[in-house]
Amino acid sequence: MREITLGRTGITVPQNAFGALPIQRVPMADAVQILRSAYEGGMRYFDTARAYTDSEEKLGEAFTGMRDKIYIATKTQAKTPEKFREDLETSLTKLRTDYIDVYQFHMMSECWRPGDGTGMYECMLEAKKQGKIRHISGTAHKLDVAFEIAKSGLYETLQFPFSYLAGEKEHELVRICKENNVGFIAMKGLAGGLANHSDACMAFMLQFDNVLPIWGIQKQSELDEWISYMDNPPSMTPEMTAFIEKERKELAGDFCRGCGYCMPCTVGIQINNCARTSLMLRRAPSSFWLSPKWQAEMMKIEDCVNCGLCSSRCPYELDTPALLRRNLEDYKEVLAGRRKVQ
C-alpha cells in the first residue's frame, strides 16, 4: 500500500484510513480491540467527530500512550465561537490528548472566512496558535460549498463523499483539491452501503494519488478486508473496470446515500433507509428488507404529508418525497411477487 501526503499538511500515511463513526455502535472493549487491530494492521489515520456519541472516547481509550504514532481528525458542528471552544475542549478530553492533527468544521453549509462576522474561522486560527490543533479543515456534502472550500486557500483538507459512483463534478473537485494542494479525504467510499465489493472500492480509490479514503468500520471482519489490501492492493484490471461500469449503470443517479441529514421525519418515516430500499433489495439478501418490521416501516411512506422538510435538508438536493414514493411502489411490486430480488 502506497503512502500519500494530505495536501500541504505534511501528513503522510498509507492510503487506507479508519472512519470511526460506526464504532459508536459497539461496546467499548470491542471498539478498542478493532482500533488497535487497525493500527497493528498499518492504519495510521483515524477520523471521528464530536457528533459521533462516544467514538472519541473509544479512540482515547485505544491509543493512550501512543499518541505520537497516529494522526487523529475530529470535527465540530459548532455554529458559534462559544460552542466551538466547548467542543474543542471536550474532544481533547475525550481523546486524551493535548492536540488534534486535523480539526474540521463538520458538514459546512458555508465557507467560513476571516472577517465574515461569524468569528468561526478566527476560532480555528486561535486554536492553532495555542497548539490545540495542527491543521484547519472542513467537511461538506454540498458541491458548491466544497468547491469554495477547495479554492479558498483557507483550508488544508476537505472531506467529501466520493466513491466509484461519483460523477464528473466530484472528479473535478478532486482535481481542484490537487491543484490547490488541499488534501482530499473521501468519506462514503461505499456509497452509503450500496457498494458491497471492497476490492472494487479500494481499486477505484488507488487511482488517485491525492485521495485518502476513510472506511467506516464496525466489525473485525470488515477491518480484516481493508487490512488485507495493505500488502495486496487491488488494481483496476479490465474485469474490475467492467464491474464498476456495470455498477454505475445500475446505481448512479438520484439515489439516497443514507446519510440521515433529512431526519427526523415529521410523520416518523425512516427516510434514510426507506428512500433506498429498492436498491438495497438488489444489493443484499432480501429477507432482511422484506421482514414484517420493514414492511411496516415502508408502509409509513403512505403517511407522507409532503411537508418538504426532508428535501430542504438533503445535501444532495433530492426530491425525497418523490423518491420515497418510487421506492414504495417498487417495494409493493416485490411483495406481490411481480419483481424478483436476491
C-alpha positions in Angstrom: 0.0 0.0 0.0 1.5 3.3 -1.0 1.6 6.3 1.2 0.1 9.7 0.3 0.5 13.2 1.7 -2.6 15.2 2.5 -2.0 18.4 0.6 0.1 20.9 2.4 -0.4 19.4 5.8 2.7 17.2 5.5 0.7 14.3 6.9 1.9 11.2 5.1 0.0 7.9 5.7 -1.0 4.7 4.0 -3.8 5.3 1.5 -6.2 3.3 3.7 -7.7 5.0 6.8 -10.2 4.4 9.5 -13.6 6.1 9.8 -14.7 5.8 13.4 -18.4 6.7 13.1 -19.6 3.0 13.2 -17.7 2.1 16.4 -20.1 4.2 18.4 -22.5 1.2 17.9 -20.3 -1.4 19.6 -19.2 -1.9 23.2 -16.0 -0.2 24.4 -13.9 -3.3 24.7 -14.8 -4.4 21.1 -14.2 -0.9 19.8 -10.8 -0.7 21.4 -9.8 -4.1 20.0 -10.8 -3.1 16.5 -9.0 0.2 16.7 -5.8 -1.4 18.0 -6.1 -4.1 15.3 -6.3 -1.3 12.7 -3.1 0.2 14.0 -1.3 -3.2 14.1 -2.5 -3.7 10.5 -0.9 -0.5 9.3 -3.6 2.2 9.5 -2.4 5.5 10.9 -5.2 8.0 10.2 -8.3 7.9 12.3 -11.3 10.1 11.7 -14.0 10.8 14.3 -16.3 13.6 15.4 -17.9 15.2 18.4 -21.2 14.2 17.0 -20.4 10.5 17.0 -21.5 10.0 20.6 -18.7 8.0 22.3 -16.5 7.5 19.3 -13.9 10.0 20.5 -13.8 8.4 24.0 -13.1 5.0 22.4 -10.2 6.4 20.4 -8.8 7.9 23.6 -9.0 4.6 25.4 -7.5 2.7 22.5 -4.5 4.9 21.8 -3.5 6.2 25.3 0.3 6.2 25.5 0.8 6.1 21.7 -0.4 9.5 20.6 2.7 10.2 18.5 2.2 7.1 16.5 -1.1 8.1 14.8 -3.0 11.0 13.3 -6.4 11.9 14.7 -9.0 14.0 12.9 -12.2 15.1 14.6 -15.0 17.6 13.9 -17.2 20.2 15.4 -20.8 21.1 14.4 -20.5 24.4 16.3 -22.1 27.5 14.8 -20.9 29.9 17.4 -17.4 30.7 18.8 -18.6 29.7 22.3 -19.7 26.3 21.1 -16.6 25.8 19.1 -14.4 26.3 22.1 -16.6 24.0 24.2 -16.5 21.2 21.6 -12.7 21.5 21.2 -12.1 21.2 24.9 -14.5 18.2 25.1 -12.8 16.5 22.2 -9.3 17.0 23.7 -10.6 15.5 26.9 -12.3 12.5 25.4 -9.4 11.8 23.1 -7.0 12.1 26.0 -4.7 14.4 24.0 -3.5 17.9 24.1 -3.7 18.4 20.3 -5.8 17.3 17.3 -4.0 16.8 14.0 -6.9 17.7 11.7 -9.7 19.8 13.1 -12.7 20.0 10.8 -15.9 22.1 10.7 -18.5 19.4 10.3 -20.9 19.4 7.4 -20.3 23.0 6.4 -23.2 24.9 5.0 -20.9 27.9 4.1 -17.2 28.5 3.7 -16.3 30.5 6.8 -13.6 33.1 6.3 -11.7 35.6 8.4 -13.6 38.8 8.9 -17.0 37.4 7.8 -18.6 38.4 11.1 -19.1 34.9 12.5 -15.8 34.6 14.3 -15.7 30.9 13.4 -12.5 30.9 11.2 -10.9 33.1 13.8 -11.6 30.3 16.4 -9.6 27.9 14.2 -6.7 30.4 14.0 -6.8 30.9 17.8 -6.8 27.1 18.4 -3.9 26.6 16.0 -1.9 29.4 17.6 -2.5 27.7 21.0 -1.2 24.4 19.7 -4.5 22.7 20.3 -5.0 21.9 16.6 -2.4 21.4 13.8 -4.4 21.8 10.6 -7.6 23.7 9.7 -10.1 21.7 7.7 -13.7 21.1 6.8 -16.3 18.6 5.7 -19.1 19.3 3.3 -21.9 17.5 1.4 -22.9 20.2 -1.0 -20.7 20.6 -4.1 -20.9 24.4 -4.3 -19.6 24.7 -0.7 -17.0 22.1 -1.3 -15.6 23.9 -4.3 -15.5 27.1 -2.4 -13.6 25.4 0.4 -11.1 23.9 -2.0 -10.4 27.1 -3.8 -10.3 29.4 -0.8 -6.8 28.8 0.3 -8.0 28.8 3.9 -8.5 25.0 4.5 -5.8 22.4 4.4 -8.0 19.4 3.8 -11.5 18.8 2.5 -13.7 15.8 3.4 -16.4 15.0 0.9 -18.4 11.9 -0.3 -16.5 10.1 -3.1 -16.9 6.6 -4.4 -16.9 4.8 -7.8 -20.5 6.1 -8.2 -19.2 9.7 -8.2 -20.0 11.9 -11.2 -17.8 14.3 -13.2 -18.3 17.2 -10.7 -16.9 15.1 -7.8 -14.0 14.1 -10.0 -13.4 17.8 -10.8 -13.5 18.6 -7.1 -10.7 16.0 -6.6 -8.7 17.7 -9.4 -9.3 21.2 -7.9 -8.1 20.0 -4.5 -4.9 18.6 -6.1 -4.2 21.9 -8.0 -4.7 23.9 -4.8 -2.7 21.5 -2.6 -5.7 20.6 -0.4 -5.8 17.1 1.0 -8.9 15.2 -0.2 -10.4 12.9 2.4 -13.0 10.6 0.9 -16.0 9.7 3.0 -18.8 7.3 2.0 -16.5 5.3 -0.2 -19.1 2.5 -0.1 -21.8 5.0 -1.3 -23.8 4.6 1.9 -23.7 0.8 1.7 -24.7 0.4 -1.9 -21.2 -0.6 -3.0 -20.6 -4.0 -1.4 -17.3 -5.1 -3.1 -14.5 -3.7 -1.1 -11.8 -4.7 -3.6 -13.6 -2.6 -6.3 -13.9 0.3 -3.9 -10.3 0.2 -3.0 -9.1 -0.2 -6.5 -11.1 2.9 -7.5 -9.5 5.0 -4.8 -6.0 3.9 -5.6 -6.3 5.6 -9.0 -5.9 9.0 -7.2 -2.7 10.0 -5.6 -4.3 12.7 -3.5 -7.3 10.9 -2.1 -7.4 9.3 1.4 -10.4 7.0 1.9 -11.7 6.6 5.4 -13.6 3.4 5.6 -16.4 3.2 8.1 -15.6 0.1 10.2 -17.7 -1.6 12.8 -16.6 -5.3 12.8 -13.3 -7.1 12.9 -14.3 -8.9 9.7 -14.8 -5.6 7.9 -11.4 -4.4 9.2 -9.8 -7.6 8.0 -10.8 -6.9 4.4 -9.3 -3.4 4.4 -6.1 -4.5 6.1 -5.7 -7.4 3.6 -5.1 -4.7 1.0 -2.1 -3.2 2.7 0.1 -6.0 1.3 -2.1 -6.9 -1.7 -3.8 -3.8 -3.0 -6.3 -4.5 -5.8 -5.8 -2.9 -9.2 -8.1 -1.7 -11.9 -8.0 -4.7 -14.2 -10.2 -4.8 -17.3 -12.6 -7.1 -15.3 -12.7 -4.6 -12.4 -13.3 -1.7 -14.7 -16.2 -3.6 -16.4 -17.7 -4.4 -13.0 -17.6 -0.8 -11.9 -19.1 0.4 -15.1 -22.0 -2.1 -14.6 -22.4 -0.8 -11.1 -22.6 2.8 -12.3 -25.2 2.0 -14.8 -27.4 0.2 -12.2 -26.9 2.6 -9.3 -25.8 6.0 -10.5 -28.3 8.9 -10.5 -30.7 10.3 -7.9 -30.2 7.7 -5.2 -30.3 8.2 -1.4 -26.9 7.9 0.2 -28.4 7.1 3.6 -26.6 9.9 5.4 -29.6 10.7 7.5 -29.4 14.5 7.4 -33.0 14.6 6.3 -34.1 13.2 9.7 -36.2 13.3 11.7 -39.4 12.9 9.6 -42.5 14.7 10.9 -44.6 11.5 10.5 -41.9 9.0 11.6 -40.7 7.7 8.3 -37.2 6.2 8.4 -36.2 8.2 5.3 -32.5 7.3 5.2 -33.5 3.6 4.8 -36.8 3.7 3.1 -35.7 6.0 0.3 -33.1 3.4 -0.8 -34.9 0.1 -0.1 -35.4 -0.6 -3.7 -31.6 -0.5 -4.3 -30.8 -2.4 -1.1 -33.1 -5.2 -2.2 -30.7 -5.6 -5.2 -27.6 -5.4 -3.0 -28.3 -7.6 0.0 -30.4 -10.6 0.9 -34.0 -9.6 0.6 -35.2 -11.4 3.7 -34.0 -8.6 5.9 -35.7 -5.8 4.0 -38.9 -7.9 3.5 -39.3 -8.7 7.1 -42.6 -7.7 8.9 -40.6 -4.9 10.6 -39.5 -3.3 7.4 -42.9 -3.9 5.7 -44.4 -1.7 8.5 -41.7 0.9 8.1 -42.2 1.1 4.4 -46.0 1.5 4.7 -45.4 4.6 6.7 -44.5 6.3 3.4 -48.2 6.4 2.7 -48.5 8.9 5.6 -46.1 11.4 4.0 -47.7 14.9 4.1 -45.2 16.4 1.6 -44.0 19.0 4.1 -40.8 19.3 2.2 -38.5 19.4 5.3 -36.6 16.3 4.1 -35.9 17.8 0.7 -34.7 21.1 2.2 -32.2 19.3 4.5 -30.9 16.9 1.8 -27.3 17.8 0.9 -27.8 16.2 -2.5 -30.9 18.2 -3.3 -33.0 15.1 -3.9 -36.8 15.2 -4.3 -37.1 13.0 -1.3 -40.9 12.6 -1.1 -40.9 11.5 -4.8 -38.0 9.1 -4.1 -39.9 7.6 -1.2 -43.0 7.0 -3.3 -41.0 5.4 -6.1 -39.4 3.1 -3.5 -42.7 2.2 -2.0 -44.2 1.3 -5.5 -41.2 -0.9 -6.2 -41.4 -2.5 -2.8 -45.0 -3.4 -3.3 -44.1 -5.0 -6.7 -41.6 -7.2 -4.8 -44.1 -8.1 -2.1 -46.6 -9.0 -4.8 -44.1 -11.3 -6.5 -44.1 -9.2 -9.7 -40.4 -8.4 -9.4 -37.6 -10.8 -8.4 -34.8 -9.9 -5.9 -32.0 -11.8 -4.3 
